[in-house]
């Protein structure tokens, strides 16, 4: 069978896929590039969906990663609404869901993931939403004018950001979290309780340590949520933010090495998988010599994509990144640097009552991460402490009158 062929084929039109194509051209890659995206729109800024886009403060045009004409001008063959379902590494082809086959010299897998869905009774009612892509968000936004009560399932960043936007839009909001605190997987208790108090103070109904037993409905439409503790929450719409399922099955079927439980495809520090000429970046990838988790962030997607593209273009540079994240909720700006996994000590810097403070994470005396809430100066000045794994006395870190740049300069 004859089929198209690209010197580099990129699967996924999100941040990682777009950045791979952009970096290939920026580093002088002269071969043909195909970019297959499964959405119907050009690559855009996804983190804004649960923030500025949902709030109506930014349009699609303002979120585009590049103007629509960029891709043709840089000889990137961008295909939209394309779903890749198979990878054949022997013949170096991918198969799309319409049966089309596309050949590659190098393959960059940047397919992201799909939102994890509920499986309880009522999970298929109308009015249940995810916030993973623009179509998800558009469906939710179209329902909001007729809706007053919103239930948010999941107390992670997506759920909390959406809840904040919806409260500011005047909606009645309830957040349901199965664990005993918000952000339990990514932040220590002082940060969790701070955000819990903020949402409660804004009028959000918070339900912790309880799951969803059933989505209630009438005539196929959502009317509420029954919790495992018996509580019933009335709701016109339900937002589910309980994580994603990485889109890695085609690579697994092709024989790619993955983590235990197949939660992500293993990559080396040049983003190469165990498959020949196949790279994996972004939400699908797990560094073989790293923390052992997928890092779902814009920065991770961009830096891994750049690393893969440089390797393909013959300018290989090993990945050497310290993760960073951010979250906007109400007038609060959280900036995180590093990963707090395995921390054994925390240091509170500043007073949460002031709504400007930092929580510093240490492991065996080394600074491994910082959560900075309305504390941009701490974030900027403390980055070096995280990047170098500095050993600093906790009392010095806790002294908010001592600038972190002075602490960093002294190490």
C-alpha positions in Angstrom: 0.0 0.0 0.0 1.3 3.5 -0.9 1.1 6.2 1.8 2.4 9.6 2.6 5.8 9.8 4.3 7.3 12.5 6.5 10.9 12.7 7.6 9.5 13.6 11.0 5.9 12.8 12.0 4.5 14.3 15.2 1.4 12.8 16.7 -0.4 15.3 18.9 -1.3 18.9 18.3 -1.0 20.2 21.9 1.9 22.1 23.5 4.4 19.2 23.1 3.5 18.4 19.5 3.5 22.1 18.4 6.8 22.8 20.2 8.5 19.8 18.6 7.6 21.2 15.1 8.6 24.7 16.0 12.0 23.6 17.4 12.7 21.4 14.5 12.5 24.3 12.1 14.3 26.7 14.6 17.2 24.3 14.7 17.5 24.0 10.9 15.8 20.7 10.3 15.2 20.7 6.5 13.2 17.5 6.2 9.4 17.2 5.8 7.3 17.5 9.0 3.8 16.2 9.5 1.8 17.2 12.6 -1.3 15.2 13.3 -3.7 16.8 15.8 -6.9 15.2 17.1 -8.7 18.4 17.7 -10.5 20.5 15.1 -8.5 23.7 16.0 -5.0 24.9 15.6 -2.5 24.3 18.5 -3.4 26.6 21.5 -2.6 27.3 25.1 -4.4 24.5 27.0 -3.8 25.6 30.6 -5.9 28.7 30.0 -9.0 26.6 29.5 -9.8 26.3 33.2 -8.8 29.9 33.8 -9.1 32.8 31.3 -11.0 30.9 28.6 -13.7 29.6 30.9 -14.0 33.1 32.4 -14.5 34.6 29.0 -11.4 36.7 29.3 -9.5 35.2 26.4 -10.7 34.0 23.0 -9.3 31.2 20.9 -7.4 33.6 18.7 -5.6 34.9 21.9 -4.7 31.4 22.9 -3.2 30.2 19.6 0.4 29.1 20.1 1.2 30.5 16.6 -0.9 32.4 14.0 -2.7 29.9 11.8 -0.5 30.8 8.8 2.6 30.0 10.7 2.4 26.2 10.0 2.2 26.5 6.2 4.8 29.3 6.1 7.3 27.0 7.9 6.4 23.9 5.8 4.7 22.0 8.6 1.9 19.9 7.2 -0.7 20.3 10.0 -3.7 17.9 9.9 -6.6 18.5 12.2 -9.2 16.0 13.6 -6.8 13.1 12.9 -6.8 10.2 15.4 -3.9 7.8 15.3 -4.8 4.3 16.5 -1.7 2.2 15.6 2.1 2.3 15.2 4.1 -0.2 13.1 7.8 0.2 13.9 8.9 -2.4 11.4 7.4 -0.5 8.5 7.7 2.9 10.2 4.1 3.8 9.7 1.2 5.0 11.8 -2.5 4.1 11.1 -5.3 6.6 11.6 -8.9 5.6 12.6 -10.0 6.1 9.0 -7.5 3.5 7.8 -5.1 6.0 6.4 -1.4 5.1 6.9 1.4 7.7 7.2 5.1 6.9 7.1 7.8 8.4 9.2 11.6 8.6 9.5 11.4 9.8 13.1 8.2 9.7 15.2 7.4 12.1 18.0 4.6 10.8 20.2 2.9 13.8 21.9 -0.7 12.5 22.0 -1.5 13.7 25.6 -4.4 11.9 27.2 -8.1 11.8 27.7 -10.0 12.8 30.8 -10.7 10.1 33.3 -14.4 9.4 33.4 -16.8 8.4 36.2 -18.1 4.9 36.2 -20.8 5.2 38.8 -24.6 5.1 38.0 -25.6 8.1 36.0 -22.2 8.6 34.5 -23.7 8.9 31.0 -26.2 11.7 31.7 -26.2 15.0 29.8 -24.6 17.8 31.8 -21.4 16.0 32.8 -18.3 17.8 31.6 -14.5 17.5 31.5 -12.1 20.4 31.0 -9.4 18.8 28.9 -9.8 20.5 25.4 -11.5 23.4 23.9 -14.5 21.4 22.8 -15.0 20.3 26.4 -14.9 23.9 27.6 -17.2 25.2 24.8 -19.8 22.6 25.8 -19.7 23.7 29.4 -19.7 27.4 28.6 -22.8 26.9 26.4 -24.6 25.4 29.3 -23.7 27.9 31.9 -26.2 30.7 31.1 -29.1 28.3 31.9 -27.3 26.8 35.0 -27.1 28.1 38.6 -25.6 25.1 40.5 -22.4 23.4 39.6 -20.8 20.4 41.2 -17.1 19.9 40.7 -15.7 16.4 41.3 -12.0 16.5 42.1 -10.0 18.9 44.3 -6.9 19.1 42.1 -5.8 22.1 40.1 -8.4 21.8 37.3 -11.3 21.4 39.7 -10.2 24.3 42.0 -9.5 26.6 39.1 -12.9 25.9 37.5 -14.6 26.4 40.8 -12.9 29.8 41.3 -14.0 31.0 37.8 -17.6 29.7 38.3 -17.9 31.5 41.7 -16.7 34.7 40.1 -19.4 34.2 37.5 -22.0 34.0 40.3 -22.7 30.3 40.2 -23.4 28.1 43.3 -20.5 25.7 43.5 -19.8 22.5 45.4 -16.4 20.7 45.3 -16.3 17.0 46.1 -12.9 15.5 46.9 -12.5 11.8 47.9 -9.3 12.5 49.9 -9.3 14.5 53.1 -7.9 17.6 51.6 -7.4 19.5 48.3 -4.2 19.0 46.3 -3.2 16.1 48.5 -1.0 14.5 45.8 1.0 17.7 45.0 1.1 19.9 48.1 1.5 19.6 51.9 -1.3 20.3 54.3 -0.7 24.0 55.0 -1.2 24.8 51.3 -4.2 22.4 51.0 -5.9 24.0 54.0 -5.2 27.5 52.8 -7.0 26.8 49.5 -9.8 25.0 51.3 -10.4 28.1 53.5 -10.2 30.4 50.5 -12.9 28.5 48.7 -15.1 28.2 51.7 -14.7 32.0 52.4 -15.9 32.6 48.8 -19.0 30.6 49.4 -18.0 27.2 47.9 -19.6 24.2 49.5 -16.7 21.8 50.3 -17.1 18.0 50.7 -13.9 16.2 51.7 -13.2 12.5 52.4 -16.3 11.3 50.4 -16.8 9.9 47.0 -19.5 9.9 44.4 -22.1 7.1 44.7 -24.4 8.3 41.9 -25.1 11.1 39.5 -28.8 11.9 39.7 -30.9 12.9 36.8 -34.3 13.3 35.2 -35.2 12.8 31.5 -31.5 12.2 30.7 -30.3 15.5 32.3 -28.2 15.9 35.5 -30.1 17.0 38.6 -27.6 16.3 41.3 -24.9 14.1 42.9 -25.3 11.6 45.6 -22.2 11.1 47.7 -21.0 8.0 49.4 -21.8 9.5 52.8 -25.4 9.9 51.7 -25.3 13.7 51.1 -27.2 14.8 48.0 -26.0 17.9 46.2 -28.3 19.6 43.7 -26.6 20.4 40.5 -27.5 21.6 37.0 -24.0 20.7 35.6 -21.2 18.5 36.9 -17.5 19.0 36.1 -15.2 16.0 36.5 -11.6 16.7 37.1 -10.1 13.4 38.4 -7.0 13.1 36.2 -6.2 11.8 32.7 -5.6 8.5 31.0 -2.4 8.9 28.9 -2.9 8.1 25.2 -0.2 5.5 24.9 -1.9 2.3 23.9 -0.6 2.4 20.3 3.0 2.6 21.6 2.4 -0.1 24.1 0.9 -2.4 21.5 4.0 -1.7 19.4 6.2 -2.9 22.3 7.3 0.3 24.0 8.7 -0.1 27.5 6.4 1.4 30.1 6.1 2.0 33.8 4.6 -0.6 36.1 0.9 -0.5 35.5 1.5 1.1 32.1 0.9 4.6 33.4 3.5 6.1 31.0 6.0 5.3 28.3 9.6 5.2 29.5 12.1 7.6 27.9 15.8 8.4 28.2 17.2 11.9 28.7 16.8 12.6 25.0 13.2 11.5 25.1 13.8 8.3 23.1 11.6 5.3 23.8 12.7 1.7 23.6 11.3 1.7 20.0 13.7 2.6 17.1 13.3 6.2 16.0 10.4 6.8 18.3 10.3 9.7 20.8 7.7 10.3 23.5 7.1 13.7 25.1 4.6 15.5 27.4 1.8 13.9 29.4 2.6 10.4 28.0 6.2 10.2 29.0 8.1 9.1 32.1 11.8 9.7 32.5 13.6 6.3 33.0 16.1 7.9 35.4 13.6 10.4 37.0 11.0 10.6 39.7 8.9 7.8 38.1 5.8 9.8 37.3 4.3 11.6 34.4 4.6 15.4 34.8 1.5 17.1 33.4 2.6 20.6 32.8 3.1 23.1 30.0 6.8 23.5 30.8 7.4 19.8 30.8 5.7 19.4 27.5 7.8 22.2 25.9 11.1 21.2 27.3 10.7 17.5 26.4 9.6 18.5 22.9 12.6 20.7 22.4 14.9 17.9 23.6 13.4 15.4 21.2 13.5 17.9 18.3 17.1 18.7 18.9 18.0 15.1 19.0 16.3 14.5 15.7 17.9 17.5 14.1 21.4 16.4 15.2 21.9 18.9 18.0 21.2 16.6 20.9 21.1 18.0 24.4 20.2 15.9 27.4 17.1 16.9 29.2 17.9 18.7 32.4 14.9 20.3 33.8 13.5 21.3 37.2 9.7 21.2 36.9 7.6 24.3 37.5 3.9 24.9 37.6 1.4 27.6 38.3 -2.3 28.0 39.2 -4.6 31.0 39.3 -7.6 30.9 41.6 -9.5 34.1 42.5 -6.7 36.7 43.1 -4.2 34.1 44.2 -1.2 33.2 42.1 0.5 29.9 43.0 3.9 29.2 41.5 5.6 26.0 42.3 9.2 25.1 41.5 10.5 21.5 41.9 8.7 18.3 42.9 7.9 17.7 46.6 7.8 13.9 46.3 9.3 12.3 49.3 9.7 15.4 51.4 10.4 14.9 55.1 10.2 18.5 56.3 8.4 21.7 55.4 9.2 25.3 56.3 6.5 28.0 56.3 7.9 31.3 55.1 5.5 34.2 55.8 1.9 34.2 57.2 -0.9 32.5 55.3 -3.3 35.1 56.9 -1.6 37.7 54.8 -2.4 35.7 51.6 1.3 36.0 50.6 3.6 33.2 51.8 5.7 30.2 50.7 6.0 26.6 51.8 9.5 25.2 51.3 10.0 21.4 51.0 13.1 19.6 52.2 14.4 16.1 51.9 17.3 15.0 54.1 18.0 18.7 54.6 18.1 19.6 50.9 15.6 22.1 49.3 13.6 20.1 46.7 10.5 22.3 46.0 8.7 25.5 46.8 5.0 26.5 46.7 4.9 30.3 46.5 1.4 31.9 46.9 1.3 35.6 45.9 5.0 35.5 46.6 6.7 36.0 43.2 9.9 37.3 44.8 10.4 34.1 46.8 9.8 32.1 43.6 12.3 34.0 41.5 14.9 34.2 44.2 14.4 30.7 45.5 14.7 28.9 42.2 18.4 28.4 42.6 18.0 26.7 46.0 15.8 24.1 44.4 17.9 23.7 41.2 21.0 23.1 43.3 19.4 21.1 46.1 20.8 23.5 48.6 21.2 22.6 52.3 19.9 25.6 54.3 19.0 25.9 57.9 15.3 25.8 58.3 15.3 28.9 60.6 17.0 30.9 57.8 14.4 29.8 55.2 11.6 30.7 57.6 12.8 34.2 58.1 10.7 36.2 55.6 12.8 39.3 56.3 15.9 37.6 54.7 15.6 37.7 50.9 16.2 34.3 49.4 18.6 35.8 46.9 20.9 36.4 49.9 20.4 32.8 51.0 21.2 31.5 47.5 24.3 33.8 47.2 25.7 32.3 50.4 25.6 28.7 49.4 
